[in-house]
């Protein structure tokens, strides 16, 4: 039975902590999401539970976490839908060659390092599946490789916007590469989930991936046509409204009518579509987040529908749902599990491998496509940002039992450090650069 007063208390504490922490880190020159992630971890056993165990136990009892878990999962699905909506397909087409090379180099290098490390970490840090058996090496190794390869596209985009770098070659290549990275990483994760859920059997794995590939093709070929027809109908209604508005009120702007045309009905249909896609991929045996991401990625962009939906949804998702996800992740993160120098040594090795693989791969590839050392290093720093996307991946791995709680804590530390280091390192690289050069028009 739902304990509504307890849930409201939890939400008040979580949202207040996230807001305060976000304000503090903004003053320090960090993206707000860093503070929200830190606040979520601080509310868990790593800090709040250690300082005030009784108060923590009464506010976040094990028996009262189910509603938070539900809100957290819904938040992740909506967030992945918004990530799909924000996917810049135009930038991908304009900078396809550079983006594909940089993105794949920044995925292959950390993936290989992650799988090599997995062979060493497996005996002590592998997880247990639903039946209590230790997961086999294959899904553990694949998951470690995929988790090392993630880039936080939303955090990267926010940093570029704040520093006015979206109009530079560095920014254009980084944002396009991160978009390719998103698509590739989530396809990789889909394969990892299929292996983890269906065992090592090649047949089950192939069936799951074939099914999700067919579903993706159906969405791209069939659903896109339906969505475009729906969007055309919406635009026709908008044009009629604009004509009426211009006739009755000369001060009504086109922007007002466009915003009105993406109202509650359109948002409701879009969310229903995203949840339906998430349900299908979950039933197939690939995680629901993949379906939500696909739903956002195929939304019509020509008329601005995808952008408008993202603008209308992002505020609620980022200020309400994501802090709950961070807090729920924090309640599952026990930094205290890293209780020996050996485990902190493992954490340092994992962190080093993650940075070397991601930063090294992206920087080398950026130089190969003709970028200057400064811009190439900047791209490498940006691609090393993991942030929220990493937490989404890690929670999937923990839910499937692929990684242990100790490995989860190690990877959370890695996600935080690689995200926190982005802004100061980027500022150091850009020091003395007074003028922002625009990107040449693609030929």
Beta strands, then each sheet from edge to edge (+ up, - down):
end
